[in-house]
């Protein structure tokens, strides 16, 4: 017998209804003697556009058809039915699984099993696109561990026992901070209040630890968030919620290289891979206070030479709509010209307190954040 869902933890009926809707369409086609199919928006570069109104990536109107007319299509429809059943059972039993676990679960599906995790990941994304829901609604969670938060932010999170626990992300946590769960929606994490002028999203763990040790969250009256490199969806979603619900400005502090520029772009405007939910994840008003080519010159920072891959990425960013303004064009061109990149930790050239006493105040001050 299935376990009864814990009290106060809502069952996502909208997800179950959406899954039944997909299954019913396929069943009706089979019942009517038709070859079953699913229509899916194409997730290709040709079908992705940058919505200038909302400043995020979005899918266009091009669609493709997954049909049982061919063996490959029939197998994917069969896998889809197995996945729908698997998700339905998890929701009913109030369980969840990682994307990796779903891949291994398919070992019991005979000919329908996935041959690589990329196949199961893409199917989970297809379901998001079709239903306009999130994988979190389907009780699917990523493998990556959550990022960390330190600052005067009070929230309520539902514990494993189904109880609500109030946590202050400065006073009730250790040096590692509050760990962001994979689901940060209101039914799981409720934002109560924050006494902060801005949120500073930091790329590297070393710099996050430096700012925590220097007490920057208290001195600058801000909330520190460790992005852990390319931020997870839950991290980007929490940043957006802090910005929209608590009206707190967001700034990103990264290394000075093309890949770090893209970290900022994913926070502010979304990424191509998650174009179907960019409006849900992106914070278009986020400011960039990371290392730039100008910083490398003005602060005389230690550097590394750009690699051919770096140069290719910078050239690609020159045509990326997310970097289509005077600031980014100028900085990208300057980085190509000097052929140099630099890490956040390069600021330690001037001492361990330089980043909090000098660099960040000089970058945040003109933005009205300090």
Phi and psi in degrees as a GROMACS rama.xvg file:
@    title "Ramachandran Plot"
@    xaxis  label "Phi"
@    yaxis  label "Psi"
@TYPE xy
-69.8464  147.541  UNK-2
-68.6484  143.797  UNK-3
-73.977  135.259  UNK-4
-56.3064  143.542  UNK-5
-65.856  150.638  UNK-6
-62.7982  148.209  UNK-7
70.127  3.43209  UNK-8
-106.477  107.142  UNK-9
-68.4484  141.534  UNK-10
-87.7012  132.349  UNK-11
-80.8084  82.9211  UNK-12
-64.1522  -30.2955  UNK-13
-62.1639  -35.1589  UNK-14
-69.2198  -45.1366  UNK-15
-60.7757  -44.9101  UNK-16
-60.735  -41.6961  UNK-17
-65.2384  -39.4272  UNK-18
-67.465  -42.5769  UNK-19
-61.9396  -34.9944  UNK-20
-61.574  -41.7033  UNK-21
-64.4867  -46.688  UNK-22
-63.4116  -39.8113  UNK-23
-64.2592  -39.9348  UNK-24
-62.1295  -43.2631  UNK-25
-66.9202  -41.3678  UNK-26
-62.856  -42.8456  UNK-27
-62.9547  -37.0887  UNK-28
-67.3185  -41.5806  UNK-29
-63.7859  -42.8895  UNK-30
-64.2425  -29.0464  UNK-31
-91.1483  7.61356  UNK-32
79.0035  15.2146  UNK-33
-96.9982  158.265  UNK-34
-77.7134  120.516  UNK-35
-66.703  151.357  UNK-36
-155.435  163.791  UNK-37
-131.982  134.348  UNK-38
-96.3111  127.767  UNK-39
-132.922  132.963  UNK-40
-57.7062  135.92  UNK-41
-68.5085  128.622  UNK-42
-102.307  64.3232  UNK-43
-124.357  163.782  UNK-44
-60.0749  -30.0728  UNK-45
-68.1697  -19.2853  UNK-46
-112.884  20.676  UNK-47
-116.59  131.872  UNK-48
-132.04  156.754  UNK-49
-96.3529  114.76  UNK-50
-79.1449  102.588  UNK-51
-67.8301  -26.3402  UNK-52
-66.1105  -45.6612  UNK-53
-101.138  -3.38812  UNK-54
57.1374  43.4399  UNK-55
-141.032  160.856  UNK-56
-75.2164  142.694  UNK-57
-143.117  154.057  UNK-58
-79.727  149.182  UNK-59
-86.4962  -154.598  UNK-60
-99.4043  0.594677  UNK-61
-71.2048  136.581  UNK-62
-129.458  157.389  UNK-63
-123.789  165.781  UNK-64
-120.805  127.765  UNK-65
-99.7174  106.156  UNK-66
-116.105  150.297  UNK-67
-80.6732  5.98065  UNK-68
-62.3119  -32.6425  UNK-69
-113.48  155.58  UNK-70
-58.6455  -43.536  UNK-71
-60.3097  -43.3817  UNK-72
-66.798  -38.7301  UNK-73
-64.0243  -41.1919  UNK-74
-64.4496  -39.4673  UNK-75
-68.3495  -35.8184  UNK-76
-66.5644  -38.8881  UNK-77
-64.3018  -44.1741  UNK-78
-60.8626  -39.0684  UNK-79
-60.3564  -42.2764  UNK-80
-63.9844  -40.8076  UNK-81
-62.6097  -42.6362  UNK-82
-65.2606  -41.0337  UNK-83
-59.6925  -42.6532  UNK-84
-66.8416  -42.0946  UNK-85
-60.6341  -45.1386  UNK-86
-67.0048  -42.7378  UNK-87
-58.0275  -43.5375  UNK-88
-66.0447  -39.3251  UNK-89
-62.5772  -43.4996  UNK-90
-63.6607  -43.0232  UNK-91
-62.2675  -37.8081  UNK-92
-94.6378  4.25556  UNK-93
56.0052  47.355  UNK-94
-119.968  170.238  UNK-95
-142.834  166.864  UNK-96
-144.353  158.687  UNK-97
-80.5855  163.245  UNK-98
-61.1123  -34.0006  UNK-99
-66.5491  -41.0447  UNK-100
-63.9353  -38.8156  UNK-101
-62.3079  -37.9828  UNK-102
-60.181  -44.8379  UNK-103
-73.5142  -31.2075  UNK-104
-56.69  -35.0377  UNK-105
-65.4254  -11.9426  UNK-106
-59.7011  -23.0299  UNK-107
-92.6196  10.0602  UNK-108
-99.9632  16.2792  UNK-109
56.5669  -125.945  UNK-110
-68.165  -12.7401  UNK-111
-87.3259  -1.18503  UNK-112
-64.1533  150.589  UNK-113
-76.3549  146.531  UNK-114
-95.9066  -14.1965  UNK-115
-156.029  151.116  UNK-116
-64.1186  -27.7396  UNK-117
-57.0281  -35.3711  UNK-118
-64.4003  -44.7171  UNK-119
-70.8436  -35.883  UNK-120
-62.6001  -44.0329  UNK-121
-64.9411  -36.2536  UNK-122
-66.4145  -39.5956  UNK-123
-61.0356  -40.4003  UNK-124
-66.8996  -38.2799  UNK-125
-57.8785  -42.8656  UNK-126
-64.7103  -35.8321  UNK-127
-62.4561  -45.8952  UNK-128
-63.8074  -44.712  UNK-129
-66.4342  -45.2296  UNK-130
-89.7898  -15.309  UNK-131
60.6143  30.9023  UNK-132
-112.759  -178.049  UNK-133
-111.929  156.594  UNK-134
-62.0042  -25.7205  UNK-135
-62.8259  -33.2587  UNK-136
-65.138  -26.7259  UNK-137
-92.9671  8.82852  UNK-138
65.2918  25.8389  UNK-139
-102.163  131.831  UNK-140
-128.248  154.462  UNK-141
-78.1903  171.884  UNK-142
-82.7705  -29.4758  UNK-143
-64.0858  144.866  UNK-144
-77.6658  156.637  UNK-145
-71.9567  152.96  UNK-146
-76.6529  177.539  UNK-147
-118.512  151.201  UNK-148
-130.348  133.049  UNK-149
-135.53  129.787  UNK-150
158.18  173.829  UNK-151
-82.2409  67.8745  UNK-152
-118.587  126.279  UNK-153
-108.849  130.826  UNK-154
-140.357  167.462  UNK-155
-119.88  128.879  UNK-156
-123.497  141.46  UNK-157
-76.3474  125.32  UNK-158
-80.6814  177.736  UNK-159
-62.1429  -24.8072  UNK-160
-89.0529  5.9066  UNK-161
81.1238  11.0064  UNK-162
-98.6964  152.855  UNK-163
-90.0295  128.726  UNK-164
-119.734  128.414  UNK-165
-86.9548  131.174  UNK-166
-131.719  131.778  UNK-167
-99.3426  124.611  UNK-168
-76.5933  8.76448  UNK-169
-118.379  -47.713  UNK-170
-87.2385  -23.0013  UNK-171
-109.02  16.8104  UNK-172
-130.115  164.281  UNK-173
-89.1363  -165.073  UNK-174
-63.1264  -26.2703  UNK-175
-75.9729  -17.5039  UNK-176
85.5592  -173.743  UNK-177
-84.0572  127.474  UNK-178
-85.5677  125.521  UNK-179
-73.2664  123.306  UNK-180
-74.5453  167.915  UNK-181
-69.956  -25.3215  UNK-182
-112.614  113.982  UNK-183
-116.685  25.8373  UNK-184
-75.0461  165.849  UNK-185
-59.9362  -31.9573  UNK-186
-70.8593  -18.0144  UNK-187
-105.015  -46.3306  UNK-188
-126.47  115.539  UNK-189
-103.995  124.224  UNK-190
-81.8456  120.007  UNK-191
-91.4849  -60.6961  UNK-192
-163.143  162.47  UNK-193
-147.914  136.692  UNK-194
-107.559  82.658  UNK-195
-152.497  143.913  UNK-196
-81.9688  -31.968  UNK-197
-160.751  166.067  UNK-198
-107.569  131.375  UNK-199
-111.261  111.491  UNK-200
-93.1415  119.509  UNK-201
-113.221  132.787  UNK-202
-68.2855  -50.7241  UNK-203
-103.62  151.375  UNK-204
-67.5669  -36.334  UNK-205
-61.7057  -41.8117  UNK-206
-73.0205  -37.5763  UNK-207
-57.7101  -47.159  UNK-208
-63.261  -37.4689  UNK-209
-62.7156  -44.7587  UNK-210
-67.7368  -36.9499  UNK-211
-64.7797  -47.7295  UNK-212
-61.9796  -35.3807  UNK-213
-81.3477  -1.0564  UNK-214
68.0367  30.3731  UNK-215
-65.1804  -31.8937  UNK-216
-62.5938  -36.5541  UNK-217
-80.9824  -43.9581  UNK-218
-64.877  -40.1498  UNK-219
-95.2234  -1.36979  UNK-220
54.1279  59.9983  UNK-221
-137.218  172.144  UNK-222
-110.296  126.828  UNK-223
-97.9463  132.576  UNK-224
-126.982  123.58  UNK-225
-86.4575  116.206  UNK-226
-75.2737  -24.008  UNK-227
59.6193  53.5885  UNK-228
76.0664  -137.135  UNK-229
-64.2352  116.573  UNK-230
-69.0738  146.372  UNK-231
-70.8954  167.385  UNK-232
-62.8712  -40.0325  UNK-233
-65.2913  -35.2309  UNK-234
-66.3103  -45.5952  UNK-235
-65.1743  -36.2126  UNK-236
-66.4945  -40.8682  UNK-237
-65.1899  -40.1906  UNK-238
-59.5808  -42.6094  UNK-239
-64.9645  -41.3177  UNK-240
-64.0438  -42.3255  UNK-241
-61.0264  -39.3217  UNK-242
-69.6289  -45.6509  UNK-243
-83.9279  -42.8202  UNK-244
-83.3339  -38.4656  UNK-245
-103.848  1.40958  UNK-246
57.3797  43.1342  UNK-247
-106.144  130.449  UNK-248
-66.1947  149.441  UNK-249
-119.556  136.992  UNK-250
-132.382  145.246  UNK-251
-109.813  137.277  UNK-252
-124.207  106.155  UNK-253
-128.169  175.761  UNK-254
-64.2582  170.048  UNK-255
-104.883  80.1042  UNK-256
-154.664  166.651  UNK-257
-61.0685  -31.8381  UNK-258
-72.8218  -32.9796  UNK-259
-73.4113  -33.6932  UNK-260
-59.7906  -36.9503  UNK-261
-72.1008  -27.9143  UNK-262
-61.8356  -46.1384  UNK-263
-60.5925  -43.5387  UNK-264
-62.1231  -37.4986  UNK-265
-68.5475  -34.453  UNK-266
-69.0259  -44.703  UNK-267
-81.5629  -42.1444  UNK-268
-121.953  -8.12589  UNK-269
94.6852  169.906  UNK-270
-120.013  156.216  UNK-271
-58.4781  -40.2227  UNK-272
-62.2989  -30.2382  UNK-273
-114.086  35.0601  UNK-274
-61.0684  -26.9346  UNK-275
-72.712  -13.1834  UNK-276
-132.057  24.4714  UNK-277
-60.6126  -40.2957  UNK-278
-63.6198  -23.8951  UNK-279
-82.9077  -26.0361  UNK-280
-108.687  -28.5655  UNK-281
-84.394  149.166  UNK-282
-121.935  85.592  UNK-283
-60.7397  -20.595  UNK-284
-86.8587  0.807183  UNK-285
-60.2735  136.227  UNK-286
-99.205  151.629  UNK-287
-103.862  122.16  UNK-288
-125.1  23.8651  UNK-289
-78.811  -178.464  UNK-290
-70.8055  129.471  UNK-291
-116.785  172.347  UNK-292
-61.8482  -37.4245  UNK-293
-62.3012  -39.1837  UNK-294
-63.2048  -42.1922  UNK-295
-55.3778  -42.2945  UNK-296
-77.1146  -48.712  UNK-297
-67.9202  -35.9742  UNK-298
-98.4562  0.51404  UNK-299
49.847  55.8152  UNK-300
-81.2711  149.525  UNK-301
-61.3066  142.505  UNK-302
-137.167  169.765  UNK-303
-123.723  153.915  UNK-304
-73.4442  147.274  UNK-305
-66.5205  141.02  UNK-306
-88.0996  163.841  UNK-307
-55.2886  -35.0034  UNK-308
-68.0608  -39.2689  UNK-309
-60.1462  -45.3284  UNK-310
-63.2565  -41.609  UNK-311
-62.5271  -39.2087  UNK-312
-67.2823  -41.0277  UNK-313
-64.7276  -41.8792  UNK-314
-63.4108  -37.0073  UNK-315
-65.9165  -36.1778  UNK-316
-68.3811  -21.7592  UNK-317
-65.3935  -21.8526  UNK-318
-110.74  6.32424  UNK-319
-83.7727  123.303  UNK-320
-56.8732  -24.2803  UNK-321
-69.4173  -18.9369  UNK-322
-113.599  23.5704  UNK-323
-89.7909  63.8576  UNK-324
-147.513  171.692  UNK-325
-62.2121  -41.3347  UNK-326
-58.8489  -53.1668  UNK-327
-68.7784  -40.7266  UNK-328
-60.3812  -42.4132  UNK-329
-64.8641  -44.9707  UNK-330
-70.3263  -38.2154  UNK-331
-67.2562  -43.4031  UNK-332
-62.3127  -39.6297  UNK-333
-65.1966  -39.6945  UNK-334
-65.6252  -39.5045  UNK-335
-63.8573  -37.691  UNK-336
-69.2348  -43.9767  UNK-337
-82.3616  -15.6074  UNK-338
58.8044  37.6028  UNK-339
-133.448  152.789  UNK-340
-136.247  161.705  UNK-341
-147.603  151.831  UNK-342
-94.3206  159.73  UNK-343
-55.436  -42.6222  UNK-344
-66.9591  -9.71765  UNK-345
-63.1269  -20.9854  UNK-346
-65.8132  -17.8885  UNK-347
-65.81  -10.0904  UNK-348
-51.2403  -32.6512  UNK-349
-101.133  9.76808  UNK-350
114.001  160.048  UNK-351
-69.8369  -20.134  UNK-352
-96.7638  -5.28526  UNK-353
-61.2854  -40.0105  UNK-354
-63.9139  -37.0969  UNK-355
-89.4752  -28.7924  UNK-356
-86.2982  -29.4777  UNK-357
-125.042  -59.3409  UNK-358
-61.0264  -56.7652  UNK-359
-63.9638  -41.4416  UNK-360
-58.7749  -37.0603  UNK-361
-71.1487  -27.5024  UNK-362
-86.8839  -38.1318  UNK-363
-83.0761  -29.3052  UNK-364
-55.3722  -52.0432  UNK-365
-60.2206  -21.1127  UNK-366
-86.7675  -3.05138  UNK-367
78.2063  17.797  UNK-368
-97.3138  -13.6774  UNK-369
